[in-house]
Amino acid sequence: MMQLRVAVIYQELDPPIINGCLHAHSSVDIAYALKHDSNIAVITPESNSDPTRGADWSFPDEERGTLNAVKKGATHLWANTVLFASHPLQTSTALDGYADSIRVVGQAPSLVEAYDDKAAVYRVLKVHGGFTLATSITASASEDLVAAVRKLDLPYPVIAKPVRGRGSHGVKLCLNDTGLQAHTAYLFNKSSEITVEECLDSEEATVTVLPTSASRSTCQALPIVTRFHRIDGIAPYSGIVAVTANSRVVSAKGTSQDPAYGQAARECERVAASLQATASLRIDIRRFREGSSRPGWQDPASLTAMAAEAAS
């Protein structure tokens, strides 16, 4: 059996601005963890990699960097980068000769670009049906969002956010017409469409879902990570507040005591199946109402890493 030899690629390319939105990511910890905590061989740019030097551990995602990883013997490319339809992993002719021998850990670049649009995902989920979704509206700059929110009978506060973007980027709690108008004006300078949705002010959590595999025919949710200590109603960006300071894995006991966790996990598995995910998905969720969740969550990496550690 061929030994897996993994090379991690990081974002060096500037991703395209799609509807006015720019994305970014980083990468080194994956390669370091694989090399020290698994039996998987890791291909790195330098044979004696320095843990403090990111460039020693992973390859840039432009064509030359990816090709370098393949020529060094990588059998699998871990695409820890922003993917889009014109990314070299999708379009590079230099990689064509290796297509039958190389596998990519990540979503299909063309599908990432399509489903990175929150409004598009909402439409897909509504078509499939059976999902618990917040009431929302997506509009362009030419539309009167305040009037649309009133017509939809959405009470303030509401959440306004760009249709593209990750984490809490551009997401804001708007308390009234004035706040909504000011924030949407800011967002429309960067995005051609934005989404406004009802504010669910109860518990916030994150679900990481693994795709199907050779040994598992269904998508599988990892243990749920609950979030707390929000700032102005929004979980702060991890670059400002470390997720370990405001997040905790829900224990097996907590999950068994509250059926809502199990329901959320099953729905998220269906989301991954509906989108035909080929790599892990992170899905952020909120309760519609305060229920049986236990009070007093405080202090318990990334949210996905916390979930994976709890599952191991």
C-alpha positions in Angstrom: 0.0 0.0 0.0 1.4 3.4 -1.0 2.4 5.6 2.0 0.6 8.9 2.3 3.0 11.8 1.9 1.2 15.0 2.7 2.2 18.6 1.7 0.3 21.5 3.2 -0.2 24.5 1.0 -0.8 28.0 2.3 -2.3 31.1 0.8 0.2 33.2 -1.1 -2.1 34.1 -4.0 -4.4 37.0 -3.7 -7.9 35.5 -4.1 -10.2 37.3 -6.6 -12.6 39.9 -5.3 -16.0 38.3 -5.8 -18.9 40.7 -5.6 -16.5 43.0 -3.7 -15.4 40.5 -1.1 -11.8 39.5 -0.3 -10.8 36.4 1.7 -7.7 35.3 3.7 -6.3 32.3 5.6 -3.1 30.8 7.2 -1.5 27.3 7.6 1.6 26.0 9.4 0.2 24.2 12.5 -1.3 21.4 10.3 2.0 20.3 8.9 3.7 20.5 12.3 0.9 18.5 13.9 0.9 15.8 11.2 4.6 15.4 11.4 4.7 15.0 15.2 1.3 13.4 16.1 0.7 10.9 13.3 2.2 8.2 11.2 1.7 10.2 8.0 4.8 11.4 6.2 4.9 15.2 5.7 6.6 16.8 2.8 8.1 20.2 3.7 10.1 22.8 1.7 13.0 22.4 4.1 14.4 19.1 5.4 15.2 20.6 8.8 12.1 22.7 9.4 12.3 25.4 12.1 9.0 25.4 14.0 9.2 29.2 14.2 9.4 29.6 10.4 6.1 29.1 8.6 7.8 28.9 5.2 9.8 25.9 6.3 6.6 23.8 6.8 4.2 24.5 4.0 4.2 25.4 0.3 2.7 28.5 -1.3 -0.5 27.8 -3.2 0.6 29.4 -6.5 1.5 27.0 -9.3 5.2 26.9 -8.7 4.8 26.2 -5.0 2.3 23.4 -5.6 4.4 21.8 -8.3 7.4 21.9 -6.0 5.5 20.0 -3.4 4.5 17.3 -6.0 8.0 17.0 -7.3 9.3 16.5 -3.7 7.0 13.4 -3.5 3.7 14.6 -2.1 0.8 12.2 -2.8 -1.7 14.4 -1.1 -2.0 18.2 -1.1 -3.7 19.7 2.0 -5.4 22.8 0.6 -5.4 25.0 3.7 -6.0 28.1 1.6 -8.8 30.1 0.0 -10.1 28.2 -3.0 -11.9 29.7 -6.0 -12.7 28.6 -9.5 -9.5 30.0 -11.1 -7.2 28.6 -8.5 -4.1 26.7 -9.9 -5.4 23.5 -8.2 -8.3 23.7 -10.6 -6.7 25.2 -13.7 -2.9 24.5 -13.7 -1.9 22.6 -16.9 1.5 22.0 -15.2 -0.3 19.7 -12.7 -2.1 17.7 -15.4 0.6 15.1 -15.7 0.2 14.3 -12.0 -3.6 14.3 -11.9 -3.9 10.5 -11.6 -1.4 10.2 -8.7 -2.3 13.3 -6.6 -5.2 13.8 -4.3 -6.3 17.0 -2.7 -7.6 17.4 0.9 -10.2 20.2 0.5 -13.4 21.2 -1.3 -13.5 21.4 -5.1 -12.3 25.0 -5.9 -15.2 25.7 -8.3 -17.8 24.6 -5.7 -16.1 26.7 -2.9 -16.6 29.8 -5.0 -20.3 28.9 -5.6 -21.1 28.0 -2.0 -19.1 30.6 -0.3 -22.2 32.8 -1.1 -24.4 32.5 2.0 -27.5 33.5 0.1 -26.9 30.7 -2.4 -26.5 28.2 0.4 -29.8 29.4 1.9 -31.5 28.9 -1.4 -30.1 25.3 -1.7 -31.2 24.4 1.8 -34.7 25.9 1.3 -35.0 23.8 -1.9 -34.0 20.6 0.0 -36.3 21.5 2.9 -36.5 20.3 6.5 -33.8 22.7 7.8 -34.2 25.1 10.8 -33.3 28.4 9.2 -33.5 32.0 10.5 -35.8 34.4 8.7 -33.6 36.4 6.3 -33.6 38.6 3.3 -30.8 39.2 0.7 -30.8 42.4 -1.2 -28.6 44.6 -3.5 -27.7 48.2 -3.1 -30.5 49.3 -5.4 -33.1 48.0 -2.9 -34.5 49.7 0.1 -33.4 47.3 2.9 -35.2 49.1 5.7 -38.5 48.9 3.8 -37.8 45.2 3.0 -37.1 44.4 6.7 -40.3 46.1 7.7 -42.3 44.2 5.1 -40.8 40.9 6.3 -41.9 42.0 9.8 -38.3 41.4 11.2 -38.1 43.0 14.7 -35.0 44.9 15.7 -32.3 44.1 16.5 -31.3 42.3 13.3 -28.0 40.9 12.0 -26.5 42.4 8.8 -23.6 40.7 7.0 -22.0 40.3 3.5 -23.0 37.3 1.5 -19.4 36.3 1.3 -16.8 36.3 4.1 -15.8 34.1 7.0 -16.2 34.2 10.7 -17.4 37.5 12.0 -16.0 39.7 9.2 -18.6 42.4 8.4 -21.2 40.9 10.7 -23.0 43.5 12.9 -25.9 43.7 15.2 -28.1 46.6 14.1 -30.4 48.0 16.7 -32.6 50.3 14.6 -33.2 51.8 11.1 -30.3 54.2 11.5 -27.9 51.5 12.5 -29.0 49.2 9.7 -28.7 52.0 7.1 -25.2 53.0 8.3 -23.9 49.4 8.3 -25.4 48.4 5.0 -24.0 51.5 3.4 -20.6 50.3 4.6 -21.1 46.8 3.4 -22.4 47.9 -0.1 -19.0 49.6 -0.6 -17.4 46.2 -0.4 -20.2 43.8 -1.6 -22.9 43.9 -4.2 -25.3 41.9 -2.0 -25.8 41.6 1.7 -28.0 39.6 4.0 -30.2 40.8 6.9 -31.6 38.1 9.2 -33.4 37.9 12.5 -31.3 38.1 15.6 -31.2 34.9 17.6 -29.8 36.1 20.9 -29.5 32.8 22.6 -26.7 30.3 22.7 -24.2 30.3 19.8 -22.3 27.2 18.8 -20.2 25.7 16.0 -20.5 22.3 14.4 -17.7 20.7 12.4 -18.9 18.0 10.0 -16.7 15.4 8.4 -17.5 14.2 4.9 -18.1 10.7 3.8 -15.0 8.4 3.5 -14.0 4.9 2.5 -14.9 3.7 5.9 -18.0 5.9 6.5 -20.9 6.3 4.1 -22.5 9.2 5.9 -21.3 12.7 7.0 -20.4 12.9 10.7 -20.6 15.8 13.1 -17.9 16.2 15.6 -18.8 17.3 19.2 -20.4 20.7 19.3 -18.4 23.7 20.5 -20.5 26.3 22.3 -19.5 30.0 22.2 -19.8 32.7 24.9 -18.6 36.3 25.8 -19.9 37.9 22.6 -19.1 41.5 21.8 -22.1 43.6 20.8 -24.0 40.4 20.0 -21.3 38.9 17.8 -18.6 36.4 18.5 -15.3 38.3 18.1 -12.8 37.4 15.4 -10.3 34.8 16.5 -7.4 37.1 15.7 -8.6 39.5 18.4 -9.9 37.0 21.0 -8.5 33.4 21.0 -11.3 30.9 20.6 -10.1 29.0 23.6 -11.1 32.0 25.7 -14.7 32.1 24.6 -15.5 28.6 23.5 -16.0 25.2 25.1 -16.8 21.7 23.8 -20.2 20.5 24.9 -19.6 17.4 27.0 -21.3 14.1 26.3 -23.4 14.6 29.5 -24.5 18.1 28.2 -25.4 16.6 24.8 -27.5 13.8 26.4 -29.3 16.3 28.7 -30.3 18.6 25.8 -31.8 17.0 22.7 -31.3 20.3 20.8 -27.6 19.5 20.4 -28.3 16.2 18.7 -30.9 17.8 16.5 -28.4 20.5 15.4 -25.7 17.9 14.7 -28.0 15.8 12.5 -29.2 18.9 10.6 -25.6 20.0 10.0 -24.8 16.5 8.7 -27.6 16.9 6.3 -26.3 20.3 5.2 -22.9 18.7 4.4 -24.6 15.9 2.5 -26.8 18.3 0.6 -23.8 20.4 -0.5 -21.9 17.2 -1.3 -18.9 18.3 0.9 -15.6 16.6 0.1 -13.8 18.1 3.2 -14.8 19.2 6.6 -17.3 22.0 7.0 -17.7 24.4 9.9 -21.3 25.5 10.4 -22.2 28.3 12.9 -25.5 27.9 14.6 -27.7 29.7 17.2 -30.6 28.7 19.3 -34.0 30.2 18.4 -34.9 30.5 22.1 -33.3 30.0 25.5 -34.0 26.4 26.4 -32.4 23.7 28.4 -28.8 24.7 27.8 -26.9 24.9 31.1 -25.9 28.4 32.4 -22.4 29.3 33.5 -20.3 28.2 30.5 -16.9 29.9 30.9 -13.3 29.3 29.7 -12.8 25.6 28.3 -6.7 26.3 18.7 -9.4 26.6 16.4 -13.0 25.7 16.8 -12.6 22.7 14.5 -9.5 21.6 16.5 -11.4 21.8 19.7 -14.1 19.6 18.3 -11.6 17.1 16.9 -9.8 16.8 20.2 -13.1 16.1 22.0 -13.9 13.4 19.4 -10.5 11.6 19.7 
